[in-house]
Each structure stands twice: as structure tokens, then as C-alpha cells.
Amino acid sequence: RETVNTLRLWSARASEQFLPDYRNHGDYARACDERSRSGRITRLLIPDEDIRRTTELRIKQQYFFVSASLQDIIRRYKVRNADMEKFPDKVVIHLNGSRGAIAIAELMRLLVDVEGMRWEKAWEITRAVFTYTSHAVAYENLENWPVYMLEQALPRHIQIIYEINLRHLNAIPVTNDTALIRDLSIVEEGEVKRVRMAHLAVLGSSTVNGVSLAQSERLKTRIFGTLASYVPTKFVNTTNGVAYRRWLLVANEPLAGLIDEAIGDGWKKDSSELEKLSGFVDNENFLSRFEQVRSAAKRRLADRLAKTLQVTMDHNALVDIQTTRIHPYKRQVLNVLGILWRYHRICAGKDEDVNRVHLFAGRAAPSDHLAKQVLHLINVVAAVVNGDPRTQGKLRVIFVPNWSVSWGECIMPAADVTEAIGAPNLEACGCSSLKACFNGGVVLGSKTGVNYEIADKVGNDNILLFGHDGAQVDALAGYAPGVILDENPELKTVLNNLEDQILPAQAGGDAIFPLVDSLRDSDPQLVLLDFGEYIIRQYEIDRLYRDRRRWLGMSLINIAHAGYFSSDRAVLNYEKDIWKIT
């Protein structure tokens, strides 16, 4: 059936064009100030929280969007329904992260203050209406708002939050355990009292879910551990999915056509039909045509790189991609160190018999200085590697600027390897690699996020996992990066060469030293700790790739079992287990 979804775009306008008191006294700048300040609320979405005024703007902005949306939802509900007590029968409101959690206090305000409803009934309705997805991987990721700012900006809402918290704590069996009360409270005590918006979202929602099995378990056991023990049935998992029709049918028409010929077109409506491709793993004719399709995708990527960026790429090379947000926890630095390791071996005359292209793409937050250093590092290393004649036909590094869906549609079909190497316990899901899987990309992944589930579907022989898992990281009593370097002289040489020769020789290279120094000092993303296993897996990829039949079989198995990661399945799970509308 056809469904029409409504997208509401809100913008703030001043209630008055001018402040008459200032206008009457000739102060036109201040007379226009209210109009200017009101427009600021929606001018920049979710500004960075570097300084106090952006935190204030963030609170006002989130409240503005939430209140406008809730009032619009209620207005539309009342067109056909008179009884607000039946509101949950027609409406489900999903909180995608804790940034919109003020919606719970706002709906309580609307029901109690505007609709005149009793508190108990209003709270029952609120909890029935809201559901909440948390993408958090650490307590520090959760939204916390200073109480004094809420008192200034939203005085009625802080009253409502205090009342919710009081009733919540009063419902706990009598205890003298102050630590327990502190952990369960919505309000975090301290030098600056803060409202735990995620706690408010958990208490005010009927269901709370994570976005991968590993992250959902972490939500229950560590991030919301104490709170989850009191409401364990609220917590469920719904692993993220991707729009496979976009990333396979649209982005890779030749492959889609080959699949149609092999198994029919039922997979276009039901992604589980792709499993039928498993029967072609030993079919020489199919694998030959599959290889031709993959080679054509590399040619298309090479052509676009040449025309758009004036960058050359050998379409016969192994294409290794890392296309994700640029951030230290995504560990692009681990990838770069692996490239430098390979570069040093080439320079030392050690044979690298698999020609490789390492392609990076992604965006960094404007105020994230370390992420910008990661970008700078990638481009510095690309200039060094690509400019050395000894690497020709062996190694090339490419960074694609201005990452977009259209670039993704060209890159994903060409990927032989997709790196999902985020730091353990810091990756909620990691959907970028799933787009490549639908096109036959083989995952090189850390033990985190959705990688476990990919391994479960495709089998451990068709994915390459490495490094420490979350439990091992939690159990680390301490970690000295210097010890790792002493135990791995070749890695130490790579890092020393980066610091002593490569960076000083590049314009602005000294700006990257804080990033490199962080590896030696504390290595918070465990780059050096996991490097040994990472490089072993990279050379295992070389060995597997040389066996063309084996590699094509791995690639095909990834497509065949990627169907589970369709957004269709994810949405159906939300409908059934979270929104409960089916």
C-alpha cells in the first residue's frame, strides 16, 4: 500500500517584529534584538557544547522542536478524537536518543496544565506513548542539563521533573543505601546539579532499546545498570539496518541484474531471499560473471575519482575502504599506521604482491580538533605514499572529501574490504560496513558493535575480526603503550618515522603531533594495543585475496547473509516489539 509520511520543518519567529519600548526611544538596534535572538534558535541545529551560551541555546532549541511537534501531534489527534485519555491508542512518539527527552516533561505539562488531567493519569499516558532508543556506549555520552539553566529557561519543566523524580524514588522499597538512591535519581548531585535526561527518557518510556546486541547488553549492564535492574523488561534490542534497495538495487544495477538472473527478483521485496545465493558459491560460471561485475564497479569508481578529484586509481587493485565519521574512536589512525607499516616494508624491498588502494571518506565535526588532525594525518600520509615511485602498482591512499550518499553509491559496490574497526565498547552499531556487505565487501572488524552479528550470520570464515573485546577492555587494570612499542620494534620504527621524518617535512605537519602524542601517552582508543592482530588480519586478507575463487566465495556469502541487516527487518521489529502497532 502507499503511505505518505509528513516531515515537519520548524523555524522560530519572534512574536513581535520590534520591542516598542526601545523603538520609541530611538534605540533601533535593541528594538530588533528580540527578532534576531528568536531566529537564532533554529539557525544552527544542535550547536557544539563548548561554552555556556551554546548549552543554553541547545536547551531552548530542543524544547522548541519538541513543544512544536507535540502541540502539532495533539492538534491533529483532536481533529478526529475528543478523548485525550485514549491518546496512546492512536499515538506513539519515539525518542531517537536522549536529546529529545524534554518531550516527556513537555507532554506532562500539556496534559496536566493545558488539558487539566490528573497527574497519575497523565503519567500513565506519557509512559504509554513514548519509546526510547539509546545509542550510548558510555555514561559520558548521555545528555545532562544543568539544573540552574533549566530553572532559568524552563521553570515549569524543572518542577515537573522534580515531581517525576520524587514519585520515582518514593516507589523504591525503603532503603538506607544512599549510593543506590544516587544512581536511580534523575537529578545528579554535585558541584553543579544536573538533570540526567537519559534517566528521564527511560522512566518516561514504555520500551528502551539499543541498536546492536552488544550495545544493548551494555546499556543494561553498565550504562543504565542500576536503573535497568528496576525496570528490566523495558530493555530490548533492535539491531540497526540499512536501506538495501538503495545500496544494492540502485547503487549497483549490474549486480542486481546478475542476482535477478540467478534467484529471481523476490529479494527486492524480501531481503531474506538473498540467502539463495549461497547455492552459487561453487558455481564457476556465476563466480566468473560476479567477478566481472565487481571489476566494472571498480572501473566506475576509478572514472569518477579521475573526473571529479583528478585522482588515479588502479581498478585491478584490492580496494580497502573506511567510510564513516572521522573521529578518534573510529580508529582511522589504526588504518593509517597499517598503511605506513606496509609502506615501510615496500621501501625496505620486502615484496608486497597484492596491489592495494586504501580509500577513506567521512566528515568531522567542525569543533573536533582531534578529528581534524585525523583528516590532516590521512592526507599527509597519502601525499607521502602516493608521491613515492616505489609504491607504484603496490599501494595508493585516497581521501574523498565532501562525503555524501552519491559518493557512497559509487564506493560501496567497488569495495573488496570494508573496515569497521571502531574502538571496543565505543561503537554502538557501525552501519557503514553493512552497505558494503550488500555489495560483497568483506568486513575487517574490531570486536564491537554489529560486527559480532555479522560474524554470526556469515560465519567466522567469511569475516575477519581482531583485537580485544569489550569484556577484555573493561578488565584492563592498566595499559602502557610504551610496552607495546618495545615489544614491536617494527611498529616503533613506523611511529618514530612518522614523528621524526614524515610530519616535520610536511607543511603544517606539526599540527598533528597532539594526535600522535596521545598514542604514546595513553592511547585511549587502544590503537597500539590492537595493532598486532590488525596487521596479521591485513596480511591474511592478502593471502585470501590471491585465491580468487575463495575470495569471491567469501564476497558472495556476505551478500547472501546480509539480508538480515535490512532496514525492513529493523522497522518491523520496531513495529512489533517497541511501538507495538502491529
Secondary structure, DSSP 8 states (H G I E B T S, - for coil): --------------SSSS-HHHHHTT-HHHHTHHHHHHHHTTTSSS---SSHHHHHHHHHHHHHHHHHHHHHHHHHHHHH---GGGHHHH--EEEESGGGTHHHHHHHHIIIIIS---HHHHHHHHHHHEEEE---SSGGGS-EEEHHHHHHH-HHHHHHHHHHHHHHHHTS-----HHHHHHH-SEE-SSS-EEEHHHHHHHT-S-EEESSHHHHHHIIIIISHHHHHHSGGGEEE----B-HIIIIIITTHHHHHHHHHHH-SGGGT-GGGGGGGGGGTT-HHHHHHHHHHHHHHHHHHHHHIIIII-----TTSEEEEEES---GGGTHHHHHHHHHHHHHHHHTT----S-EEEEEE----TT-HHHHHHHHHHHHHHHHHHT-GGGTTTEEEEEESS--HHHHHHHGGG-SEEEE---TTS-S---HHHHHHTTT-EEEEESSTTHHHHHHHH-GGGSEEES--HHHHHH-S---HHHHHHH-HHHHHHHHHIIIIIHHHSTTGGGGHHHHHHHHHT-TT-HHHHHHHHHHHHHHHHHHHHSHHHHHHHHHHHHHTGGGGBHHHHHHHIIIIIS---
